[in-house]
Amino acid sequence: MDNAHAPYVITKPLHHTQKLLGEDDGGKIFSIKVILNFELERELLGFGSKMRVFGPKALVKQIKKQLAKTLANYEATKPDMDEPDDNSAKPQP
């Protein structure tokens, strides 16, 4: 977890088994002991680029799969769904 968001996870633990394993300039490393499930996956994905999952391998694989699908959703944007040009984004008087 990056240093900017680690205080949130410290004050609102992901699970009662959460432990701080270590820290460095880049952030803090936590562990939790849980059964892998959909809710855990959703919670971890909610941290986006602010968190990295190191294990277990099955969870890392699932997180990578979901992030790849998310990125593909943005790469496959239809032209009519792209951001509006500068003129249309301006507020009207």
DSSP file with accessible surface (Angstrom, degrees, kcal/mol):
  #  RESIDUE AA STRUCTURE BP1 BP2  ACC     N-H-->O    O-->H-N    N-H-->O    O-->H-N    TCO  KAPPA ALPHA  PHI   PSI    X-CA   Y-CA   Z-CA
    1    1 A M              0   0   23      0, 0.0    27,-2.6     0, 0.0    50,-0.2   0.000 360.0 360.0 360.0 132.7    0.0    0.0    0.0
    2    2 A D  B >>  -A   27   0A  43     48,-2.5     4,-1.6    25,-0.2     3,-0.8  -0.228 360.0-110.9 -67.0 158.3    1.5    3.4   -0.9
    3    3 A N  T 34 S+     0   0   65     23,-0.6    -1,-0.1     1,-0.2    24,-0.1   0.811 114.0  59.2 -61.7 -31.3    2.3    5.7    2.0
    4    4 A A  T 34 S+     0   0   80      1,-0.2    -1,-0.2     2,-0.1     4,-0.2   0.830 116.9  31.2 -67.7 -31.4   -0.4    8.2    1.2
    5    5 A H  T X> S+     0   0   68     -3,-0.8     4,-1.2    45,-0.2     3,-0.8   0.569  95.2  88.0-105.5 -11.0   -3.2    5.5    1.6
    6    6 A A  H 3X S+     0   0    0     -4,-1.6     4,-2.3     1,-0.2     5,-0.2   0.878  81.1  61.7 -58.5 -39.3   -1.7    3.3    4.2
    7    7 A P  H 3> S+     0   0   72      0, 0.0     4,-2.5     0, 0.0    -1,-0.2   0.874 101.1  54.7 -57.4 -33.2   -3.1    5.3    7.1
    8    8 A Y  H <> S+     0   0  119     -3,-0.8     4,-2.2     1,-0.2    -2,-0.2   0.932 110.0  44.9 -62.8 -45.1   -6.6    4.6    5.8
    9    9 A V  H  < S+     0   0    0     -4,-1.2    -1,-0.2     2,-0.2     5,-0.2   0.813 112.0  53.7 -71.8 -27.5   -5.9    0.8    5.9
   10   10 A I  H  < S+     0   0   81     -4,-2.3    -2,-0.2     1,-0.2    -1,-0.2   0.933 116.1  37.3 -70.2 -44.1   -4.3    1.2    9.4
   11   11 A T  H  < S+     0   0  106     -4,-2.5    -2,-0.2     1,-0.3    -1,-0.2   0.751 129.3  33.9 -80.8 -24.1   -7.4    2.9   10.8
   12   12 A K  S  < S-     0   0  130     -4,-2.2    -1,-0.3    -5,-0.2    -2,-0.1  -0.698  89.0-154.4-128.6  78.0   -9.9    0.8    8.9
   13   13 A P        -     0   0   73      0, 0.0     3,-0.1     0, 0.0    -3,-0.1  -0.143  17.8-133.8 -55.6 147.4   -8.4   -2.7    8.6
   14   14 A L  S    S-     0   0   45      1,-0.2     2,-0.3    -5,-0.2    18,-0.1   0.794  89.5  -2.4 -68.3 -29.1   -9.4   -4.9    5.7
   15   15 A H  S >  S-     0   0   59      1,-0.0     3,-2.1    19,-0.0    -1,-0.2  -0.980  73.8-108.5-160.3 154.8   -9.8   -7.8    8.2
   16   16 A H  T 3  S+     0   0  170     -2,-0.3    -2,-0.0     1,-0.3    -1,-0.0   0.698 117.0  59.9 -66.4 -14.7   -9.3   -8.4   11.9
   17   17 A T  T 3  S+     0   0   36     16,-0.1    -1,-0.3     2,-0.0    14,-0.1   0.442  77.1 132.3 -88.3   0.0   -6.3  -10.6   11.0
   18   18 A Q    <   +     0   0   33     -3,-2.1     2,-0.3    14,-0.1    14,-0.2  -0.260  31.7 179.3 -58.6 134.9   -4.5   -7.7    9.4
   19   19 A K  E     -B   31   0A 132     12,-2.2    12,-2.3     0, 0.0     2,-0.7  -0.991  31.5-123.3-136.2 144.4   -0.8   -7.2   10.4
   20   20 A L  E     +B   30   0A  81     -2,-0.3    10,-0.2    10,-0.2     3,-0.1  -0.794  29.2 178.4 -85.3 117.6    1.8   -4.7    9.3
   21   21 A L  E     -     0   0A 113      8,-3.2     2,-0.3    -2,-0.7     9,-0.2   0.755  56.0 -39.3 -91.8 -31.3    4.7   -6.7    8.0
   22   22 A G  E     -B   29   0A  27      7,-1.4     7,-3.1     2,-0.0    -1,-0.3  -0.983  48.1-143.7-179.0 174.2    7.1   -4.0    7.0
   23   23 A E  E     +B   28   0A 122     -2,-0.3     2,-0.2     5,-0.3     5,-0.2  -0.988  14.5 167.8-155.7 156.4    7.5   -0.6    5.4
   24   24 A D  E >   -B   27   0A 105      3,-2.5     3,-0.8    -2,-0.3   -21,-0.0  -0.819  59.7 -67.9-150.2-168.2    9.9    1.3    3.2
   25   25 A D  T 3  S+     0   0  162     -2,-0.2   -22,-0.2     1,-0.2     3,-0.1   0.800 129.1  53.1 -61.6 -27.7   10.0    4.6    1.2
   26   26 A G  T 3  S-     0   0   56      1,-0.2   -23,-0.6   -24,-0.1     2,-0.3   0.714 120.1 -79.5 -83.3 -21.3    7.4    3.2   -1.2
   27   27 A G  E <   -AB   2  24A   6     -3,-0.8    -3,-2.5   -25,-0.3     2,-0.3  -0.995  53.3 -53.2 156.6-160.0    4.8    2.2    1.3
   28   28 A K  E     - B   0  23A  34    -27,-2.6     2,-0.5    -2,-0.3    -5,-0.3  -0.870  33.1-139.2-121.0 149.8    3.7   -0.5    3.8
   29   29 A I  E     - B   0  22A  69     -7,-3.1    -8,-3.2    -2,-0.3    -7,-1.4  -0.947  24.0-177.4-113.2 124.0    3.2   -4.2    3.5
   30   30 A F  E     - B   0  20A  44     -2,-0.5     2,-0.3   -10,-0.2   -10,-0.2  -0.816  10.9-155.6-114.6 157.3    0.2   -5.8    5.2
   31   31 A S  E     - B   0  19A  35    -12,-2.3   -12,-2.2    -2,-0.3     2,-0.3  -0.959   8.9-177.1-128.4 150.3   -0.9   -9.4    5.6
   32   32 A I        -     0   0   45     -2,-0.3     2,-0.7   -14,-0.2   -14,-0.1  -0.980  20.8-139.8-139.5 150.2   -4.4  -10.8    6.2
   33   33 A K        +     0   0  160     -2,-0.3     2,-0.3     2,-0.0   -16,-0.1  -0.917  48.1 131.7-114.4 102.2   -5.5  -14.4    6.7
   34   34 A V        -     0   0   49     -2,-0.7     2,-0.4   -17,-0.0    -2,-0.1  -0.928  60.6 -99.2-142.5 165.3   -8.8  -14.9    4.8
   35   35 A I        -     0   0  145     -2,-0.3     5,-0.2     1,-0.1     2,-0.1  -0.769  51.8-106.6 -85.4 132.2  -10.5  -17.3    2.5
   36   36 A L        +     0   0   73     -2,-0.4     2,-0.3     4,-0.1    -1,-0.1  -0.381  57.0 153.4 -62.0 134.2  -10.3  -15.9   -1.1
   37   37 A N     >  -     0   0   71      1,-0.1     4,-2.1    -2,-0.1     5,-0.2  -0.961  57.4 -96.1-155.9 171.0  -13.7  -14.6   -2.2
   38   38 A F  H  > S+     0   0  127     -2,-0.3     4,-2.6     1,-0.2     5,-0.2   0.880 118.5  54.9 -60.9 -42.1  -15.4  -12.1   -4.4
   39   39 A E  H  > S+     0   0  132      1,-0.2     4,-2.3     2,-0.2    -1,-0.2   0.899 107.9  49.1 -63.5 -40.2  -15.8   -9.4   -1.7
   40   40 A L  H  > S+     0   0   20      2,-0.2     4,-2.7     1,-0.2     5,-0.2   0.940 111.0  50.5 -63.0 -45.9  -12.1   -9.5   -1.0
   41   41 A E  H  X S+     0   0   19     -4,-2.1     4,-2.7     1,-0.2    -2,-0.2   0.930 111.3  47.9 -57.9 -45.9  -11.2   -9.1   -4.7
   42   42 A R  H  X S+     0   0  108     -4,-2.6     4,-1.6     1,-0.2    -1,-0.2   0.905 111.5  50.7 -62.6 -42.2  -13.6   -6.2   -5.0
   43   43 A E  H  < S+     0   0   93     -4,-2.3     4,-0.5     2,-0.2    -2,-0.2   0.934 112.9  45.0 -62.7 -45.9  -12.1   -4.5   -2.0
   44   44 A L  H >< S+     0   0   17     -4,-2.7     3,-1.5     1,-0.2     4,-0.3   0.914 110.7  53.1 -66.6 -41.8   -8.6   -4.9   -3.2
   45   45 A L  H >< S+     0   0   28     -4,-2.7     3,-1.8     1,-0.3    -1,-0.2   0.826  97.0  69.3 -62.9 -27.8   -9.4   -3.7   -6.7
   46   46 A G  T 3< S+     0   0   67     -4,-1.6    -1,-0.3     1,-0.3    -2,-0.2   0.731  90.6  60.7 -63.9 -20.6  -11.0   -0.6   -5.2
   47   47 A F  T X  S-     0   0   28     -3,-1.5     3,-2.2    -4,-0.5    -1,-0.3   0.586  85.9-176.5 -83.1  -8.8   -7.5    0.6   -4.2
   48   48 A G  G X   -     0   0   36     -3,-1.8     3,-1.2    -4,-0.3    -1,-0.2  -0.173  65.0  -7.6  53.6-133.0   -6.5    0.6   -7.8
   49   49 A S  G 3  S+     0   0  110      1,-0.2    -1,-0.3     3,-0.0    -2,-0.1   0.482 122.2  79.1 -76.4  -0.8   -2.8    1.6   -8.4
   50   50 A K  G <  S+     0   0   83     -3,-2.2   -48,-2.5   -49,-0.1     2,-0.3   0.569  96.0  44.6 -83.2  -9.4   -2.4    2.4   -4.7
   51   51 A M    <   -     0   0   36     -3,-1.2     2,-0.4   -50,-0.2    -1,-0.0  -0.983  61.8-161.1-137.4 146.6   -2.0   -1.2   -3.7
   52   52 A R        -     0   0  181     -2,-0.3     2,-0.5    -3,-0.0     8,-0.0  -0.998  15.3-141.5-127.2 134.0   -0.2   -4.3   -5.0
   53   53 A V        -     0   0   26     -2,-0.4    -2,-0.0     1,-0.1    10,-0.0  -0.810  16.3-178.2 -93.7 128.2   -1.1   -7.9   -4.0
   54   54 A F        +     0   0  129     -2,-0.5    -1,-0.1     1,-0.3     3,-0.1   0.625  48.0  84.3-100.4 -18.5    1.9  -10.1   -3.5
   55   55 A G        +     0   0   38      1,-0.2    -1,-0.3     2,-0.1     2,-0.2  -0.971  64.8  14.1 179.8 167.4    0.1  -13.4   -2.8
   56   56 A P    >>  -     0   0   74      0, 0.0     4,-2.3     0, 0.0     3,-0.7   0.633  66.2-130.3 -69.9 165.2   -1.3  -15.9   -2.8
   57   57 A K  H 3> S+     0   0  188      1,-0.3     4,-2.7     2,-0.2     5,-0.2   0.836 105.4  57.8 -56.0 -37.1   -0.5  -16.6   -6.5
   58   58 A A  H 3> S+     0   0   65      1,-0.2     4,-2.0     2,-0.2    -1,-0.3   0.902 109.3  44.9 -62.7 -39.1   -4.2  -17.4   -7.2
   59   59 A L  H <> S+     0   0   14     -3,-0.7     4,-2.8     2,-0.2     5,-0.2   0.914 111.6  52.0 -71.3 -41.2   -5.3  -14.0   -6.0
   60   60 A V  H  X S+     0   0   31     -4,-2.3     4,-2.6     1,-0.2     5,-0.2   0.938 110.6  49.4 -58.0 -45.1   -2.5  -12.2   -7.8
   61   61 A K  H  X S+     0   0  161     -4,-2.7     4,-2.3     1,-0.2    -1,-0.2   0.918 112.1  47.6 -60.9 -43.8   -3.6  -14.0  -11.0
   62   62 A Q  H  X S+     0   0   57     -4,-2.0     4,-2.5     2,-0.2    -1,-0.2   0.910 111.8  49.4 -66.4 -42.2   -7.2  -13.0  -10.5
   63   63 A I  H  X S+     0   0   17     -4,-2.8     4,-2.6     2,-0.2     5,-0.2   0.942 111.9  48.9 -62.6 -45.2   -6.4   -9.4   -9.8
   64   64 A K  H  X S+     0   0  145     -4,-2.6     4,-2.5    -5,-0.2    -2,-0.2   0.912 110.5  51.7 -59.9 -42.1   -4.2   -9.2  -12.9
   65   65 A K  H  X S+     0   0  108     -4,-2.3     4,-2.0    -5,-0.2    -2,-0.2   0.932 111.7  45.7 -61.5 -45.9   -7.0  -10.7  -14.9
   66   66 A Q  H  X S+     0   0   38     -4,-2.5     4,-2.2     1,-0.2    -1,-0.2   0.891 112.9  49.9 -66.7 -39.6   -9.6   -8.2  -13.7
   67   67 A L  H  X S+     0   0   86     -4,-2.6     4,-2.7     2,-0.2    -1,-0.2   0.888 108.9  52.6 -67.1 -36.6   -7.2   -5.2  -14.2
   68   68 A A  H  X S+     0   0   61     -4,-2.5     4,-2.5    -5,-0.2    -2,-0.2   0.913 109.9  48.7 -63.7 -40.8   -6.5   -6.4  -17.8
   69   69 A K  H  X S+     0   0  107     -4,-2.0     4,-1.8     2,-0.2    -2,-0.2   0.901 110.8  51.3 -64.3 -40.0  -10.2   -6.6  -18.5
   70   70 A T  H  X S+     0   0   65     -4,-2.2     4,-1.1     2,-0.2    -2,-0.2   0.940 110.9  47.0 -62.6 -47.1  -10.6   -3.1  -17.1
   71   71 A L  H >X S+     0   0   99     -4,-2.7     4,-2.0     1,-0.2     3,-0.7   0.915 109.1  55.2 -61.5 -40.6   -7.8   -1.7  -19.2
   72   72 A A  H 3X S+     0   0   45     -4,-2.5     4,-1.9     1,-0.3    -1,-0.2   0.859 100.2  60.7 -62.2 -34.1   -9.3   -3.4  -22.3
   73   73 A N  H 3< S+     0   0  117     -4,-1.8    -1,-0.3     1,-0.2    -2,-0.2   0.865 109.6  41.9 -60.2 -35.4  -12.6   -1.7  -21.6
   74   74 A Y  H X< S+     0   0  174     -4,-1.1     3,-0.9    -3,-0.7    -2,-0.2   0.805 112.2  53.0 -83.0 -29.4  -10.8    1.7  -22.1
   75   75 A E  H 3< S+     0   0  141     -4,-2.0    -2,-0.2     1,-0.2    -1,-0.2   0.792 107.7  53.1 -74.0 -25.4   -8.8    0.6  -25.0
   76   76 A A  T 3< S+     0   0   77     -4,-1.9    -1,-0.2    -5,-0.2    -2,-0.1   0.105  78.0 148.1 -97.3  23.1  -12.0   -0.6  -26.8
   77   77 A T    <   -     0   0   54     -3,-0.9     5,-0.1     1,-0.1    -3,-0.1  -0.352  49.6-122.1 -62.5 133.2  -13.8    2.7  -26.4
   78   78 A K    >   -     0   0  131      1,-0.1     3,-2.0    -2,-0.1     4,-0.4  -0.500  20.3-118.4 -72.4 146.7  -16.1    3.5  -29.2
   79   79 A P  G >  S+     0   0  111      0, 0.0     3,-1.3     0, 0.0    -1,-0.1   0.867 114.1  55.5 -55.9 -36.7  -15.4    6.8  -31.1
   80   80 A D  G 3  S+     0   0  139      1,-0.3    -3,-0.0     0, 0.0    -2,-0.0   0.621 106.2  53.1 -74.9  -6.7  -18.8    8.2  -30.1
   81   81 A M  G <  S+     0   0  130     -3,-2.0    -1,-0.3     2,-0.0    -3,-0.0   0.417  84.0 114.8-104.3  -1.4  -18.1    7.6  -26.5
   82   82 A D  S <  S-     0   0   97     -3,-1.3     3,-0.1    -4,-0.4    -4,-0.0  -0.166  82.7 -76.5 -63.3 164.8  -14.7    9.4  -26.4
   83   83 A E        -     0   0  178      1,-0.1    -1,-0.2     6,-0.0     6,-0.0  -0.267  57.4-101.6 -59.1 147.1  -14.3   12.5  -24.4
   84   84 A P        -     0   0   81      0, 0.0    -1,-0.1     0, 0.0     5,-0.0  -0.295  41.0-100.6 -67.7 155.6  -15.9   15.6  -25.9
   85   85 A D     >  -     0   0  104      1,-0.1     4,-1.2    -3,-0.1     3,-0.4  -0.224  42.7 -92.8 -70.8 171.7  -13.7   18.1  -27.6
   86   86 A D  H  > S+     0   0  136      1,-0.2     4,-0.5     2,-0.2     3,-0.2   0.840 122.3  54.2 -56.5 -36.7  -12.7   21.3  -25.8
   87   87 A N  H >4 S+     0   0  116      1,-0.2     3,-0.7     2,-0.2    -1,-0.2   0.898 108.4  46.3 -69.6 -38.9  -15.6   23.3  -27.2
   88   88 A S  H 34 S+     0   0   69     -3,-0.4    -1,-0.2     1,-0.2    -2,-0.2   0.682 106.3  60.3 -78.8 -15.4  -18.4   21.0  -26.1
   89   89 A A  H 3< S+     0   0   69     -4,-1.2    -1,-0.2    -3,-0.2    -2,-0.2   0.611  82.5 101.1 -86.6  -9.6  -16.9   20.6  -22.6
   90   90 A K  S << S-     0   0  126     -3,-0.7     2,-0.0    -4,-0.5    -3,-0.0  -0.491  82.8-106.7 -76.9 141.1  -17.2   24.3  -21.8
   91   91 A P        -     0   0  125      0, 0.0    -1,-0.1     0, 0.0    -2,-0.1  -0.356  34.1-118.8 -65.2 144.9  -20.1   25.5  -19.6
   92   92 A Q              0   0  155      1,-0.1    -4,-0.0    -4,-0.1    -3,-0.0  -0.677 360.0 360.0 -83.9 141.1  -22.8   27.3  -21.5
   93   93 A P              0   0  169      0, 0.0    -1,-0.1     0, 0.0     0, 0.0  -0.164 360.0 360.0 -70.3 360.0  -23.5   30.9  -20.4
